[in-house]
Amino acid sequence: MKHIGLFGGTFNPIHLGHIQVIQEVKKGFGLDKIFIIPSALPPHKEPDGLVDAGDRIEMIRLSFSTHPDFSVSDVELKRSGPSYTIDTVRHFKSILPEDTELVLILGLDAFLEIDTWKSYKDLFLLIPFIVMSRGTEGEKRRVFARKTVEDYLKSKISEGYKISASQSSYVHEIKQPVFVFDVTPIDISSTKIRKLIKTGRPIKSLVPEIVEAFIKSKGLYL
Ligand code: ATP
């Protein structure tokens, strides 16, 4: 049986934060493979400054070319219209062997918007989640992420969630578990990178060198 992670986002552009935390998740959960899935049109984000999907997927490919356990999926780019995660999860469930264990990976900021996603309640029945901590520093970070996820689950999804015996996830009688995973805090976002480029400042150490070169050569985000 294979354990496979799905990691979606705009990746406008992919950065070292994405690359670092997703590797920590892979290791921490012993996943066999992770699909990185750039979205076509992000339903929850202003498409302002969104570069061509072909360029975004190419930057992901360049970043993971030496990582055989990470695959880039163009499934959302091939579908017409906005990309909905529920459709993507159903797609992977339909093409992968039946005994595959799938898990959806996302950062805390993205998780806290789930109640605005299409058919989000069904998503909690379909697939377990790994929520990565993001945004807060210091010792309280882990506690903060857990408490935030717990409050959100109980108020927006279902009061029936309880902390598991191992304390690593929230469990529910009929819904799939939601894991909260503490990753290294990395203060990088795509928004920050786009702003730096626009104002002529360097983005070294925020994206892989090969991505930096790609962005420069194509004049992206100027
Ligand atoms: P933007 O600044 O444009 O909103 P972003 O940096 O948040 O972009 P996305 O492509 O939206 O990048 O992120 C894809 C996924 O990666 C989301 O689930 C997001 O929460 C997560 N993520 C991005 N950066 C980090 C980080 N530094 N630490 C943890 N999770 C992250």
Boltz pocket constraint, residues with backbone or C-beta under 6 A from the ligand:
constraints:
  - pocket:
      binder: B
      contacts: [[A, 8], [A, 9], [A, 10], [A, 11], [A, 12], [A, 13], [A, 17], [A, 18], [A, 21], [A, 105], [A, 106], [A, 107], [A, 108], [A, 109], [A, 110], [A, 111], [A, 132], [A, 133], [A, 134], [A, 135], [A, 183], [A, 184], [A, 186], [A, 187], [A, 188], [A, 189], [A, 190], [A, 191], [A, 192]]
      max_distance: 6.0
